[in-house]
Amino acid sequence: MCMTVVLYARRKGWPLTRATVDLRHEKVHAKDCAECETREGRVDRIESRMELEGGLSDEQYTRLLEISERCPIKKTLISEIVIVAK
């Protein structure tokens, strides 16, 4: 997420000086997870918190948070993953 945000800000010439993401991972029972589609077994739950530093306007800050949602890594993690052994 950080790399996507940093590259976008750099391309726009925005004054982003630092971007950090803190992640917290846990396995939870699916039945206890309100935001999960899976209802059986356990699921991986990752909480993320992004901090952006620099002289950003409110609009720039909000836009960078929106851009972080489009990160290819995040998209991969929230999609169905199939691993095929060969």
C-alpha positions as CSV (number, residue, x, y, z in Angstrom):
1,M,0.0,0.0,0.0
2,C,2.8,2.4,0.9
3,M,4.6,2.0,-2.4
4,T,1.4,2.7,-4.4
5,V,0.7,5.8,-2.4
6,V,4.3,7.1,-2.5
7,L,4.6,6.6,-6.3
8,Y,1.2,8.4,-6.8
9,A,2.2,11.3,-4.6
10,R,5.6,11.6,-6.4
11,R,3.9,11.5,-9.8
12,K,1.6,14.3,-8.7
13,G,4.4,16.3,-7.1
14,W,2.6,16.3,-3.7
15,P,4.6,16.9,-0.5
16,L,4.4,13.4,1.0
17,T,7.5,12.9,3.2
18,R,6.6,9.6,4.8
19,A,4.1,6.8,4.5
20,T,3.8,4.0,7.0
21,V,1.4,1.1,7.4
22,D,0.9,-0.9,10.6
23,L,-0.7,-4.3,10.2
24,R,-2.2,-6.6,12.8
25,H,-2.9,-10.2,11.8
26,E,-5.1,-12.7,13.6
27,K,-7.0,-15.9,12.9
28,V,-10.7,-15.6,14.0
29,H,-13.6,-17.9,13.9
30,A,-15.7,-17.0,10.8
31,K,-18.9,-17.0,12.8
32,D,-17.4,-14.2,14.9
33,C,-16.4,-12.0,12.0
34,A,-19.1,-9.6,11.0
35,E,-17.4,-8.4,7.9
36,C,-16.5,-11.9,6.6
37,E,-18.3,-13.7,3.8
38,T,-17.1,-17.1,5.1
39,R,-19.3,-18.5,7.8
40,E,-17.4,-21.7,8.8
41,G,-13.9,-22.4,10.1
42,R,-11.3,-19.8,10.7
43,V,-10.3,-16.8,8.6
44,D,-7.3,-14.5,8.5
45,R,-8.2,-11.0,9.6
46,I,-5.8,-8.2,9.0
47,E,-6.3,-4.7,10.4
48,S,-4.3,-1.9,8.7
49,R,-3.5,1.6,9.8
50,M,-1.8,4.0,7.4
51,E,-0.1,7.2,8.4
52,L,0.8,9.9,5.9
53,E,3.2,12.7,6.7
54,G,4.0,15.9,4.9
55,G,2.4,19.2,4.1
56,L,-0.6,17.6,2.4
57,S,-3.9,19.3,2.0
58,D,-7.0,17.6,3.3
59,E,-8.0,16.7,-0.3
60,Q,-4.6,15.2,-1.1
61,Y,-4.6,13.2,2.2
62,T,-8.0,11.8,1.4
63,R,-7.1,11.0,-2.2
64,L,-4.0,9.1,-1.1
65,L,-6.1,7.0,1.3
66,E,-8.4,6.3,-1.6
67,I,-5.4,5.3,-3.8
68,S,-4.1,3.0,-1.1
69,E,-7.3,0.9,-1.5
70,R,-6.3,0.2,-5.1
71,C,-2.9,-1.3,-4.2
72,P,-2.3,-4.5,-6.2
73,I,-1.1,-6.3,-3.1
74,K,-4.2,-5.5,-1.2
75,K,-6.4,-6.5,-4.2
76,T,-4.6,-9.9,-4.2
77,L,-5.0,-10.4,-0.5
78,I,-8.8,-9.7,-0.5
79,S,-9.5,-11.9,-3.6
80,E,-9.9,-15.6,-3.7
81,I,-6.5,-17.3,-3.9
82,V,-5.9,-20.7,-5.4
83,I,-2.5,-22.4,-5.2
84,V,-1.9,-25.2,-7.7
85,A,1.0,-27.5,-7.0
86,K,2.8,-29.0,-10.0
